[in-house]
């Protein structure tokens, strides 16, 4: 058993690899479901949570308390799903939301620009130039978000246990490589690790409850 988080750029086959892993390992595969559960917990719409969770950095000072609640809600929802130690998560910021936990394999998935551009032009009627601009803008927004939120560079290799480059590797081959890494002893969910995951989930829930109580006072 292991928990696998997948960080990737837009149009980098992250969902395809995650779903392949989930089928191979028999694990739940989650992304937007975590936002949905967090929104339900807070009593807000999924759209409102997503917009505030990913608010541009320049607006954060006046939204800092709300952003803190939303971030804690997302972390608590993800932590609650991790207590069984069997999960593939390809949503936002998994490498940070579960930082410091044992039993978590943090994967960075990279795809050549040409592959990403082809994916966009294939499914949307845009020019190659427009596709390249779109991808560059999305990547820059994510870099800014990570820097402002966590003080880190999303490309920093120390954030990940494994980097997988698509292009020469197919989705199936990438899936196989990640599954092999997840089978290593360092990522197994022992009784001690499971206890840590459960304690982490309780702590996240308590922090969220305290934050929400503080917002009402």
TALIN-V703935 format. One record per pair of residues at least 4 apart in sequence whose ideal C-beta (glycine too) atoms are under 6 Angstrom apart, sorted by sequence separation. I is the first residue (numbers start at 1). J is the second residue. D is the distance in whole Angstrom. If there is no record, write none. Layout:
i;j;d
I;J;D
I;J;D
This chain:
i;j;d
8;12;4
13;17;6
21;25;6
30;34;6
44;48;5
49;53;6
55;59;5
59;63;6
60;64;6
63;67;5
72;76;6
93;97;5
111;115;5
118;122;6
120;124;6
126;130;4
145;149;6
146;150;6
152;156;6
169;173;4
189;193;5
22;27;5
39;44;5
44;49;5
82;87;6
89;94;5
111;116;5
121;126;6
126;131;5
169;174;5
182;187;5
189;194;5
8;14;4
81;87;6
98;104;5
146;152;6
22;29;4
39;46;4
6;14;5
55;63;6
146;154;4
166;174;6
19;29;6
36;46;5
39;49;4
121;131;5
164;174;5
18;29;5
35;46;6
38;49;6
95;106;5
117;128;6
120;131;4
143;154;6
6;18;5
35;49;6
52;66;6
117;131;5
35;50;6
117;132;6
53;70;5
52;70;5
85;103;6
78;97;5
116;135;5
162;181;5
49;70;5
75;97;5
42;73;5
41;73;5
38;73;4
38;74;5
38;77;4
37;77;4
34;77;5
34;78;5
108;160;4
115;167;6
96;150;5
106;160;5
106;161;5
107;162;5
108;163;5
109;164;5
110;165;5
111;166;4
112;167;4
105;161;5
34;91;5
27;86;5
28;87;6
29;88;5
30;89;5
31;90;5
27;87;6
31;91;4
27;88;5
95;159;5
22;88;5
21;88;5
18;88;5
107;178;6
18;90;4
14;90;5
105;181;6
105;182;5
3;82;5
105;187;5
1;85;4
3;87;5
4;88;5
5;89;5
6;90;4
103;187;6
1;86;5
103;189;5
7;95;5
5;94;3
5;95;6
103;193;4
57;148;4
102;193;5
14;109;6
12;109;6
13;111;6
12;111;4
3;103;6
3;104;5
4;105;5
5;106;5
6;107;5
7;108;5
8;109;4
2;105;5
6;109;6
85;189;3
11;116;4
11;119;5
11;120;6
85;194;6
83;197;5
82;197;5
83;198;5
83;201;5
79;200;5
80;201;5
79;201;4
79;204;4
10;138;5
76;204;4
75;204;5
76;205;5
9;139;5
76;208;5
72;207;6
73;208;6
72;208;4
72;211;5
69;211;5
20;171;6
13;166;6
17;171;6
21;175;5
16;171;5
20;175;4
24;179;5
17;174;5
21;178;6
13;171;6
17;175;6
4;182;6
2;182;4
2;187;4
1;189;4
